[in-house]
Amino acid sequence: MVSCMQCKVYVPVSRAVKKTFGGNTLHFCSEDCARQFLKRIGH
Ligand SMILES: [Zn+2]
């Protein structure tokens, strides 16, 4: 299980949305959370 970077919910790695940012792999519960997170950090 990994924690969503945006809403902190736990999701199985196999179902997590993965985004590579600054050389790190970030995990999210959904594309929506990924979008919100990237928007929040200025992308
Ligand atoms: Zn989320």
mmCIF file of the protein (N, C-alpha, C, O) and its ligand, coordinates in Angstrom:
data_MODEL
# 
_entry.id   MODEL 
# 
loop_
_entity.id 
_entity.type 
_entity.pdbx_number_of_molecules 
1 polymer     1 
2 non-polymer 1 
# 
_entity_poly.entity_id                      1 
_entity_poly.type                           'polypeptide(L)' 
_entity_poly.nstd_linkage                   no 
_entity_poly.nstd_monomer                   no 
_entity_poly.pdbx_seq_one_letter_code       MVSCMQCKVYVPVSRAVKKTFGGNTLHFCSEDCARQFLKRIGH 
_entity_poly.pdbx_seq_one_letter_code_can   MVSCMQCKVYVPVSRAVKKTFGGNTLHFCSEDCARQFLKRIGH 
_entity_poly.pdbx_strand_id                 A 
# 
loop_
_entity_poly_seq.entity_id 
_entity_poly_seq.num 
_entity_poly_seq.mon_id 
_entity_poly_seq.hetero 
1 1  MET n 
1 2  VAL n 
1 3  SER n 
1 4  CYS n 
1 5  MET n 
1 6  GLN n 
1 7  CYS n 
1 8  LYS n 
1 9  VAL n 
1 10 TYR n 
1 11 VAL n 
1 12 PRO n 
1 13 VAL n 
1 14 SER n 
1 15 ARG n 
1 16 ALA n 
1 17 VAL n 
1 18 LYS n 
1 19 LYS n 
1 20 THR n 
1 21 PHE n 
1 22 GLY n 
1 23 GLY n 
1 24 ASN n 
1 25 THR n 
1 26 LEU n 
1 27 HIS n 
1 28 PHE n 
1 29 CYS n 
1 30 SER n 
1 31 GLU n 
1 32 ASP n 
1 33 CYS n 
1 34 ALA n 
1 35 ARG n 
1 36 GLN n 
1 37 PHE n 
1 38 LEU n 
1 39 LYS n 
1 40 ARG n 
1 41 ILE n 
1 42 GLY n 
1 43 HIS n 
# 
loop_
_struct_asym.id 
_struct_asym.entity_id 
A 1 
B 2 
# 
loop_
_chem_comp.id 
_chem_comp.type 
_chem_comp.mon_nstd_flag 
ALA 'L-peptide linking' y 
ARG 'L-peptide linking' y 
ASN 'L-peptide linking' y 
ASP 'L-peptide linking' y 
CYS 'L-peptide linking' y 
GLN 'L-peptide linking' y 
GLU 'L-peptide linking' y 
GLY 'peptide linking'   y 
HIS 'L-peptide linking' y 
ILE 'L-peptide linking' y 
LEU 'L-peptide linking' y 
LYS 'L-peptide linking' y 
MET 'L-peptide linking' y 
PHE 'L-peptide linking' y 
PRO 'L-peptide linking' y 
SER 'L-peptide linking' y 
THR 'L-peptide linking' y 
TYR 'L-peptide linking' y 
VAL 'L-peptide linking' y 
ZN  non-polymer         . 
# 
_pdbx_entity_nonpoly.entity_id   2 
_pdbx_entity_nonpoly.name        ? 
_pdbx_entity_nonpoly.comp_id     ZN 
# 
_pdbx_nonpoly_scheme.asym_id         B 
_pdbx_nonpoly_scheme.entity_id       2 
_pdbx_nonpoly_scheme.mon_id          ZN 
_pdbx_nonpoly_scheme.ndb_seq_num     1 
_pdbx_nonpoly_scheme.pdb_seq_num     101 
_pdbx_nonpoly_scheme.auth_seq_num    101 
_pdbx_nonpoly_scheme.pdb_mon_id      ZN 
_pdbx_nonpoly_scheme.auth_mon_id     ZN 
_pdbx_nonpoly_scheme.pdb_strand_id   A 
_pdbx_nonpoly_scheme.pdb_ins_code    . 
# 
loop_
_atom_site.group_PDB 
_atom_site.id 
_atom_site.type_symbol 
_atom_site.label_atom_id 
_atom_site.label_alt_id 
_atom_site.label_comp_id 
_atom_site.label_asym_id 
_atom_site.label_entity_id 
_atom_site.label_seq_id 
_atom_site.pdbx_PDB_ins_code 
_atom_site.Cartn_x 
_atom_site.Cartn_y 
_atom_site.Cartn_z 
_atom_site.occupancy 
_atom_site.B_iso_or_equiv 
_atom_site.pdbx_formal_charge 
_atom_site.auth_seq_id 
_atom_site.auth_comp_id 
_atom_site.auth_asym_id 
_atom_site.auth_atom_id 
_atom_site.pdbx_PDB_model_num 
ATOM   1   N  N  . MET A 1 1  ? 0.844  -1.202 0.000   1.00 0.00 ? 1   MET A N  1 
ATOM   2   C  CA . MET A 1 1  ? 0.000  0.000  0.000   1.00 0.00 ? 1   MET A CA 1 
ATOM   3   C  C  . MET A 1 1  ? 0.880  1.254  0.000   1.00 0.00 ? 1   MET A C  1 
ATOM   4   O  O  . MET A 1 1  ? 1.934  1.295  0.635   1.00 0.00 ? 1   MET A O  1 
ATOM   5   N  N  . VAL A 1 2  ? 0.430  2.244  -0.710  1.00 0.00 ? 2   VAL A N  1 
ATOM   6   C  CA . VAL A 1 2  ? 1.119  3.543  -0.720  1.00 0.00 ? 2   VAL A CA 1 
ATOM   7   C  C  . VAL A 1 2  ? 0.108  4.627  -0.363  1.00 0.00 ? 2   VAL A C  1 
ATOM   8   O  O  . VAL A 1 2  ? -1.096 4.474  -0.571  1.00 0.00 ? 2   VAL A O  1 
ATOM   9   N  N  . SER A 1 3  ? 0.626  5.720  0.175   1.00 0.00 ? 3   SER A N  1 
ATOM   10  C  CA . SER A 1 3  ? -0.232 6.824  0.577   1.00 0.00 ? 3   SER A CA 1 
ATOM   11  C  C  . SER A 1 3  ? -0.318 7.847  -0.555  1.00 0.00 ? 3   SER A C  1 
ATOM   12  O  O  . SER A 1 3  ? 0.699  8.237  -1.127  1.00 0.00 ? 3   SER A O  1 
ATOM   13  N  N  . CYS A 1 4  ? -1.528 8.274  -0.868  1.00 0.00 ? 4   CYS A N  1 
ATOM   14  C  CA . CYS A 1 4  ? -1.729 9.324  -1.873  1.00 0.00 ? 4   CYS A CA 1 
ATOM   15  C  C  . CYS A 1 4  ? -1.080 10.617 -1.377  1.00 0.00 ? 4   CYS A C  1 
ATOM   16  O  O  . CYS A 1 4  ? -1.316 11.044 -0.247  1.00 0.00 ? 4   CYS A O  1 
ATOM   17  N  N  . MET A 1 5  ? -0.257 11.240 -2.234  1.00 0.00 ? 5   MET A N  1 
ATOM   18  C  CA . MET A 1 5  ? 0.442  12.469 -1.861  1.00 0.00 ? 5   MET A CA 1 
ATOM   19  C  C  . MET A 1 5  ? -0.522 13.637 -1.639  1.00 0.00 ? 5   MET A C  1 
ATOM   20  O  O  . MET A 1 5  ? -0.180 14.614 -0.972  1.00 0.00 ? 5   MET A O  1 
ATOM   21  N  N  . GLN A 1 6  ? -1.693 13.531 -2.186  1.00 0.00 ? 6   GLN A N  1 
ATOM   22  C  CA . GLN A 1 6  ? -2.647 14.642 -2.114  1.00 0.00 ? 6   GLN A CA 1 
ATOM   23  C  C  . GLN A 1 6  ? -3.633 14.481 -0.959  1.00 0.00 ? 6   GLN A C  1 
ATOM   24  O  O  . GLN A 1 6  ? -3.755 15.379 -0.126  1.00 0.00 ? 6   GLN A O  1 
ATOM   25  N  N  . CYS A 1 7  ? -4.333 13.357 -0.897  1.00 0.00 ? 7   CYS A N  1 
ATOM   26  C  CA . CYS A 1 7  ? -5.395 13.216 0.108   1.00 0.00 ? 7   CYS A CA 1 
ATOM   27  C  C  . CYS A 1 7  ? -5.054 12.217 1.209   1.00 0.00 ? 7   CYS A C  1 
ATOM   28  O  O  . CYS A 1 7  ? -5.848 12.002 2.124   1.00 0.00 ? 7   CYS A O  1 
ATOM   29  N  N  . LYS A 1 8  ? -3.863 11.602 1.121   1.00 0.00 ? 8   LYS A N  1 
ATOM   30  C  CA . LYS A 1 8  ? -3.340 10.705 2.162   1.00 0.00 ? 8   LYS A CA 1 
ATOM   31  C  C  . LYS A 1 8  ? -4.046 9.352  2.294   1.00 0.00 ? 8   LYS A C  1 
ATOM   32  O  O  . LYS A 1 8  ? -3.743 8.578  3.202   1.00 0.00 ? 8   LYS A O  1 
ATOM   33  N  N  . VAL A 1 9  ? -4.962 9.077  1.409   1.00 0.00 ? 9   VAL A N  1 
ATOM   34  C  CA . VAL A 1 9  ? -5.651 7.799  1.458   1.00 0.00 ? 9   VAL A CA 1 
ATOM   35  C  C  . VAL A 1 9  ? -4.672 6.698  1.002   1.00 0.00 ? 9   VAL A C  1 
ATOM   36  O  O  . VAL A 1 9  ? -3.784 6.950  0.188   1.00 0.00 ? 9   VAL A O  1 
ATOM   37  N  N  . TYR A 1 10 ? -4.842 5.493  1.530   1.00 0.00 ? 10  TYR A N  1 
ATOM   38  C  CA . TYR A 1 10 ? -3.964 4.398  1.134   1.00 0.00 ? 10  TYR A CA 1 
ATOM   39  C  C  . TYR A 1 10 ? -4.566 3.612  -0.023  1.00 0.00 ? 10  TYR A C  1 
ATOM   40  O  O  . TYR A 1 10 ? -5.742 3.246  -0.011  1.00 0.00 ? 10  TYR A O  1 
ATOM   41  N  N  . VAL A 1 11 ? -3.726 3.366  -1.018  1.00 0.00 ? 11  VAL A N  1 
ATOM   42  C  CA . VAL A 1 11 ? -4.162 2.586  -2.182  1.00 0.00 ? 11  VAL A CA 1 
ATOM   43  C  C  . VAL A 1 11 ? -3.118 1.518  -2.482  1.00 0.00 ? 11  VAL A C  1 
ATOM   44  O  O  . VAL A 1 11 ? -1.935 1.727  -2.212  1.00 0.00 ? 11  VAL A O  1 
ATOM   45  N  N  . PRO A 1 12 ? -3.531 0.372  -3.036  1.00 0.00 ? 12  PRO A N  1 
ATOM   46  C  CA . PRO A 1 12 ? -2.557 -0.649 -3.415  1.00 0.00 ? 12  PRO A CA 1 
ATOM   47  C  C  . PRO A 1 12 ? -1.632 -0.101 -4.507  1.00 0.00 ? 12  PRO A C  1 
ATOM   48  O  O  . PRO A 1 12 ? -2.081 0.624  -5.395  1.00 0.00 ? 12  PRO A O  1 
ATOM   49  N  N  . VAL A 1 13 ? -0.347 -0.446 -4.441  1.00 0.00 ? 13  VAL A N  1 
ATOM   50  C  CA . VAL A 1 13 ? 0.629  0.053  -5.418  1.00 0.00 ? 13  VAL A CA 1 
ATOM   51  C  C  . VAL A 1 13 ? 0.166  -0.244 -6.845  1.00 0.00 ? 13  VAL A C  1 
ATOM   52  O  O  . VAL A 1 13 ? 0.329  0.578  -7.747  1.00 0.00 ? 13  VAL A O  1 
ATOM   53  N  N  . SER A 1 14 ? -0.407 -1.422 -7.032  1.00 0.00 ? 14  SER A N  1 
ATOM   54  C  CA . SER A 1 14 ? -0.841 -1.833 -8.376  1.00 0.00 ? 14  SER A CA 1 
ATOM   55  C  C  . SER A 1 14 ? -1.953 -0.944 -8.932  1.00 0.00 ? 14  SER A C  1 
ATOM   56  O  O  . SER A 1 14 ? -2.146 -0.870 -10.145 1.00 0.00 ? 14  SER A O  1 
ATOM   57  N  N  . ARG A 1 15 ? -2.685 -0.267 -8.038  1.00 0.00 ? 15  ARG A N  1 
ATOM   58  C  CA . ARG A 1 15 ? -3.788 0.593  -8.485  1.00 0.00 ? 15  ARG A CA 1 
ATOM   59  C  C  . ARG A 1 15 ? -3.464 2.068  -8.360  1.00 0.00 ? 15  ARG A C  1 
ATOM   60  O  O  . ARG A 1 15 ? -4.269 2.914  -8.750  1.00 0.00 ? 15  ARG A O  1 
ATOM   61  N  N  . ALA A 1 16 ? -2.291 2.389  -7.818  1.00 0.00 ? 16  ALA A N  1 
ATOM   62  C  CA . ALA A 1 16 ? -1.926 3.790  -7.625  1.00 0.00 ? 16  ALA A CA 1 
ATOM   63  C  C  . ALA A 1 16 ? -1.565 4.439  -8.960  1.00 0.00 ? 16  ALA A C  1 
ATOM   64  O  O  . ALA A 1 16 ? -1.031 3.790  -9.860  1.00 0.00 ? 16  ALA A O  1 
ATOM   65  N  N  . VAL A 1 17 ? -1.868 5.732  -9.067  1.00 0.00 ? 17  VAL A N  1 
ATOM   66  C  CA . VAL A 1 17 ? -1.452 6.528  -10.220 1.00 0.00 ? 17  VAL A CA 1 
ATOM   67  C  C  . VAL A 1 17 ? -0.048 7.018  -9.915  1.00 0.00 ? 17  VAL A C  1 
ATOM   68  O  O  . VAL A 1 17 ? 0.171  7.673  -8.896  1.00 0.00 ? 17  VAL A O  1 
ATOM   69  N  N  . LYS A 1 18 ? 0.904  6.709  -10.785 1.00 0.00 ? 18  LYS A N  1 
ATOM   70  C  CA . LYS A 1 18 ? 2.295  7.082  -10.540 1.00 0.00 ? 18  LYS A CA 1 
ATOM   71  C  C  . LYS A 1 18 ? 2.704  8.236  -11.435 1.00 0.00 ? 18  LYS A C  1 
ATOM   72  O  O  . LYS A 1 18 ? 2.439  8.239  -12.637 1.00 0.00 ? 18  LYS A O  1 
ATOM   73  N  N  . LYS A 1 19 ? 3.358  9.218  -10.822 1.00 0.00 ? 19  LYS A N  1 
ATOM   74  C  CA . LYS A 1 19 ? 3.889  10.354 -11.569 1.00 0.00 ? 19  LYS A CA 1 
ATOM   75  C  C  . LYS A 1 19 ? 5.344  10.549 -11.168 1.00 0.00 ? 19  LYS A C  1 
ATOM   76  O  O  . LYS A 1 19 ? 5.677  10.544 -9.983  1.00 0.00 ? 19  LYS A O  1 
ATOM   77  N  N  . THR A 1 20 ? 6.198  10.718 -12.155 1.00 0.00 ? 20  THR A N  1 
ATOM   78  C  CA . THR A 1 20 ? 7.600  10.974 -11.868 1.00 0.00 ? 20  THR A CA 1 
ATOM   79  C  C  . THR A 1 20 ? 7.815  12.477 -11.841 1.00 0.00 ? 20  THR A C  1 
ATOM   80  O  O  . THR A 1 20 ? 7.505  13.184 -12.800 1.00 0.00 ? 20  THR A O  1 
ATOM   81  N  N  . PHE A 1 21 ? 8.345  12.947 -10.737 1.00 0.00 ? 21  PHE A N  1 
ATOM   82  C  CA . PHE A 1 21 ? 8.555  14.387 -10.582 1.00 0.00 ? 21  PHE A CA 1 
ATOM   83  C  C  . PHE A 1 21 ? 9.879  14.626 -9.895  1.00 0.00 ? 21  PHE A C  1 
ATOM   84  O  O  . PHE A 1 21 ? 10.094 14.149 -8.781  1.00 0.00 ? 21  PHE A O  1 
ATOM   85  N  N  . GLY A 1 22 ? 10.774 15.360 -10.546 1.00 0.00 ? 22  GLY A N  1 
ATOM   86  C  CA . GLY A 1 22 ? 12.079 15.673 -9.983  1.00 0.00 ? 22  GLY A CA 1 
ATOM   87  C  C  . GLY A 1 22 ? 12.882 14.431 -9.632  1.00 0.00 ? 22  GLY A C  1 
ATOM   88  O  O  . GLY A 1 22 ? 13.646 14.424 -8.667  1.00 0.00 ? 22  GLY A O  1 
ATOM   89  N  N  . GLY A 1 23 ? 12.704 13.387 -10.420 1.00 0.00 ? 23  GLY A N  1 
ATOM   90  C  CA . GLY A 1 23 ? 13.453 12.157 -10.201 1.00 0.00 ? 23  GLY A CA 1 
ATOM   91  C  C  . GLY A 1 23 ? 12.836 11.217 -9.174  1.00 0.00 ? 23  GLY A C  1 
ATOM   92  O  O  . GLY A 1 23 ? 13.342 10.117 -8.954  1.00 0.00 ? 23  GLY A O  1 
ATOM   93  N  N  . ASN A 1 24 ? 11.731 11.649 -8.536  1.00 0.00 ? 24  ASN A N  1 
ATOM   94  C  CA . ASN A 1 24 ? 11.039 10.803 -7.569  1.00 0.00 ? 24  ASN A CA 1 
ATOM   95  C  C  . ASN A 1 24 ? 9.727  10.298 -8.167  1.00 0.00 ? 24  ASN A C  1 
ATOM   96  O  O  . ASN A 1 24 ? 9.096  10.981 -8.974  1.00 0.00 ? 24  ASN A O  1 
ATOM   97  N  N  . THR A 1 25 ? 9.331  9.098  -7.761  1.00 0.00 ? 25  THR A N  1 
ATOM   98  C  CA . THR A 1 25 ? 8.041  8.583  -8.182  1.00 0.00 ? 25  THR A CA 1 
ATOM   99  C  C  . THR A 1 25 ? 7.019  8.895  -7.101  1.00 0.00 ? 25  THR A C  1 
ATOM   100 O  O  . THR A 1 25 ? 7.158  8.470  -5.954  1.00 0.00 ? 25  THR A O  1 
ATOM   101 N  N  . LEU A 1 26 ? 5.999  9.637  -7.477  1.00 0.00 ? 26  LEU A N  1 
ATOM   102 C  CA . LEU A 1 26 ? 4.939  10.018 -6.544  1.00 0.00 ? 26  LEU A CA 1 
ATOM   103 C  C  . LEU A 1 26 ? 3.715  9.159  -6.812  1.00 0.00 ? 26  LEU A C  1 
ATOM   104 O  O  . LEU A 1 26 ? 3.398  8.848  -7.960  1.00 0.00 ? 26  LEU A O  1 
ATOM   105 N  N  . HIS A 1 27 ? 3.036  8.779  -5.745  1.00 0.00 ? 27  HIS A N  1 
ATOM   106 C  CA . HIS A 1 27 ? 1.850  7.939  -5.883  1.00 0.00 ? 27  HIS A CA 1 
ATOM   107 C  C  . HIS A 1 27 ? 0.585  8.694  -5.493  1.00 0.00 ? 27  HIS A C  1 
ATOM   108 O  O  . HIS A 1 27 ? 0.561  9.465  -4.534  1.00 0.00 ? 27  HIS A O  1 
ATOM   109 N  N  . PHE A 1 28 ? -0.452 8.445  -6.264  1.00 0.00 ? 28  PHE A N  1 
ATOM   110 C  CA . PHE A 1 28 ? -1.751 9.090  -6.013  1.00 0.00 ? 28  PHE A CA 1 
ATOM   111 C  C  . PHE A 1 28 ? -2.860 8.056  -6.134  1.00 0.00 ? 28  PHE A C  1 
ATOM   112 O  O  . PHE A 1 28 ? -2.693 7.016  -6.772  1.00 0.00 ? 28  PHE A O  1 
ATOM   113 N  N  . CYS A 1 29 ? -4.004 8.361  -5.506  1.00 0.00 ? 29  CYS A N  1 
ATOM   114 C  CA . CYS A 1 29 ? -5.137 7.436  -5.572  1.00 0.00 ? 29  CYS A CA 1 
ATOM   115 C  C  . CYS A 1 29 ? -5.879 7.569  -6.894  1.00 0.00 ? 29  CYS A C  1 
ATOM   116 O  O  . CYS A 1 29 ? -6.575 6.647  -7.318  1.00 0.00 ? 29  CYS A O  1 
ATOM   117 N  N  . SER A 1 30 ? -5.728 8.728  -7.546  1.00 0.00 ? 30  SER A N  1 
ATOM   118 C  CA . SER A 1 30 ? -6.455 8.962  -8.797  1.00 0.00 ? 30  SER A CA 1 
ATOM   119 C  C  . SER A 1 30 ? -5.754 10.037 -9.622  1.00 0.00 ? 30  SER A C  1 
ATOM   120 O  O  . SER A 1 30 ? -4.934 10.795 -9.104  1.00 0.00 ? 30  SER A O  1 
ATOM   121 N  N  . GLU A 1 31 ? -6.083 10.093 -10.898 1.00 0.00 ? 31  GLU A N  1 
ATOM   122 C  CA . GLU A 1 31 ? -5.545 11.140 -11.772 1.00 0.00 ? 31  GLU A CA 1 
ATOM   123 C  C  . GLU A 1 31 ? -5.949 12.523 -11.256 1.00 0.00 ? 31  GLU A C  1 
ATOM   124 O  O  . GLU A 1 31 ? -5.203 13.494 -11.382 1.00 0.00 ? 31  GLU A O  1 
ATOM   125 N  N  . ASP A 1 32 ? -7.137 12.584 -10.676 1.00 0.00 ? 32  ASP A N  1 
ATOM   126 C  CA . ASP A 1 32 ? -7.640 13.839 -10.140 1.00 0.00 ? 32  ASP A CA 1 
ATOM   127 C  C  . ASP A 1 32 ? -6.734 14.365 -9.033  1.00 0.00 ? 32  ASP A C  1 
ATOM   128 O  O  . ASP A 1 32 ? -6.405 15.551 -9.011  1.00 0.00 ? 32  ASP A O  1 
ATOM   129 N  N  . CYS A 1 33 ? -6.328 13.486 -8.108  1.00 0.00 ? 33  CYS A N  1 
ATOM   130 C  CA . CYS A 1 33 ? -5.424 13.874 -7.031  1.00 0.00 ? 33  CYS A CA 1 
ATOM   131 C  C  . CYS A 1 33 ? -4.059 14.264 -7.590  1.00 0.00 ? 33  CYS A C  1 
ATOM   132 O  O  . CYS A 1 33 ? -3.437 15.209 -7.106  1.00 0.00 ? 33  CYS A O  1 
ATOM   133 N  N  . ALA A 1 34 ? -3.598 13.550 -8.594  1.00 0.00 ? 34  ALA A N  1 
ATOM   134 C  CA . ALA A 1 34 ? -2.311 13.879 -9.209  1.00 0.00 ? 34  ALA A CA 1 
ATOM   135 C  C  . ALA A 1 34 ? -2.354 15.291 -9.774  1.00 0.00 ? 34  ALA A C  1 
ATOM   136 O  O  . ALA A 1 34 ? -1.420 16.071 -9.594  1.00 0.00 ? 34  ALA A O  1 
ATOM   137 N  N  . ARG A 1 35 ? -3.447 15.611 -10.459 1.00 0.00 ? 35  ARG A N  1 
ATOM   138 C  CA . ARG A 1 35 ? -3.617 16.955 -11.024 1.00 0.00 ? 35  ARG A CA 1 
ATOM   139 C  C  . ARG A 1 35 ? -3.622 18.020 -9.940  1.00 0.00 ? 35  ARG A C  1 
ATOM   140 O  O  . ARG A 1 35 ? -2.951 19.046 -10.051 1.00 0.00 ? 35  ARG A O  1 
ATOM   141 N  N  . GLN A 1 36 ? -4.393 17.757 -8.890  1.00 0.00 ? 36  GLN A N  1 
ATOM   142 C  CA . GLN A 1 36 ? -4.495 18.735 -7.798  1.00 0.00 ? 36  GLN A CA 1 
ATOM   143 C  C  . GLN A 1 36 ? -3.156 18.949 -7.116  1.00 0.00 ? 36  GLN A C  1 
ATOM   144 O  O  . GLN A 1 36 ? -2.801 20.075 -6.768  1.00 0.00 ? 36  GLN A O  1 
ATOM   145 N  N  . PHE A 1 37 ? -2.409 17.859 -6.923  1.00 0.00 ? 37  PHE A N  1 
ATOM   146 C  CA . PHE A 1 37 ? -1.110 17.966 -6.264  1.00 0.00 ? 37  PHE A CA 1 
ATOM   147 C  C  . PHE A 1 37 ? -0.143 18.782 -7.116  1.00 0.00 ? 37  PHE A C  1 
ATOM   148 O  O  . PHE A 1 37 ? 0.525  19.685 -6.612  1.00 0.00 ? 37  PHE A O  1 
ATOM   149 N  N  . LEU A 1 38 ? -0.070 18.464 -8.407  1.00 0.00 ? 38  LEU A N  1 
ATOM   150 C  CA . LEU A 1 38 ? 0.841  19.175 -9.303  1.00 0.00 ? 38  LEU A CA 1 
ATOM   151 C  C  . LEU A 1 38 ? 0.471  20.651 -9.397  1.00 0.00 ? 38  LEU A C  1 
ATOM   152 O  O  . LEU A 1 38 ? 1.343  21.511 -9.519  1.00 0.00 ? 38  LEU A O  1 
ATOM   153 N  N  . LYS A 1 39 ? -0.822 20.938 -9.342  1.00 0.00 ? 39  LYS A N  1 
ATOM   154 C  CA . LYS A 1 39 ? -1.295 22.315 -9.360  1.00 0.00 ? 39  LYS A CA 1 
ATOM   155 C  C  . LYS A 1 39 ? -0.860 23.033 -8.082  1.00 0.00 ? 39  LYS A C  1 
ATOM   156 O  O  . LYS A 1 39 ? -0.435 24.188 -8.116  1.00 0.00 ? 39  LYS A O  1 
ATOM   157 N  N  . ARG A 1 40 ? -0.976 22.323 -6.951  1.00 0.00 ? 40  ARG A N  1 
ATOM   158 C  CA . ARG A 1 40 ? -0.632 22.901 -5.651  1.00 0.00 ? 40  ARG A CA 1 
ATOM   159 C  C  . ARG A 1 40 ? 0.857  23.238 -5.550  1.00 0.00 ? 40  ARG A C  1 
ATOM   160 O  O  . ARG A 1 40 ? 1.230  24.246 -4.950  1.00 0.00 ? 40  ARG A O  1 
ATOM   161 N  N  . ILE A 1 41 ? 1.710  22.385 -6.144  1.00 0.00 ? 41  ILE A N  1 
ATOM   162 C  CA . ILE A 1 41 ? 3.148  22.660 -6.072  1.00 0.00 ? 41  ILE A CA 1 
ATOM   163 C  C  . ILE A 1 41 ? 3.611  23.538 -7.236  1.00 0.00 ? 41  ILE A C  1 
ATOM   164 O  O  . ILE A 1 41 ? 4.807  23.790 -7.384  1.00 0.00 ? 41  ILE A O  1 
ATOM   165 N  N  . GLY A 1 42 ? 2.679  23.998 -8.053  1.00 0.00 ? 42  GLY A N  1 
ATOM   166 C  CA . GLY A 1 42 ? 3.018  24.975 -9.058  1.00 0.00 ? 42  GLY A CA 1 
ATOM   167 C  C  . GLY A 1 42 ? 3.268  24.444 -10.461 1.00 0.00 ? 42  GLY A C  1 
ATOM   168 O  O  . GLY A 1 42 ? 4.011  25.045 -11.237 1.00 0.00 ? 42  GLY A O  1 
ATOM   169 N  N  . HIS A 1 43 ? 2.641  23.308 -10.786 1.00 0.00 ? 43  HIS A N  1 
ATOM   170 C  CA . HIS A 1 43 ? 2.741  22.781 -12.152 1.00 0.00 ? 43  HIS A CA 1 
ATOM   171 C  C  . HIS A 1 43 ? 1.364  22.594 -12.730 1.00 0.00 ? 43  HIS A C  1 
ATOM   172 O  O  . HIS A 1 43 ? 1.228  22.159 -13.874 1.00 0.00 ? 43  HIS A O  1 
HETATM 173 ZN ZN . ZN  B 2 .  ? -5.892 10.987 -3.420  1.00 0.00 2 101 ZN  A ZN 1 
# 
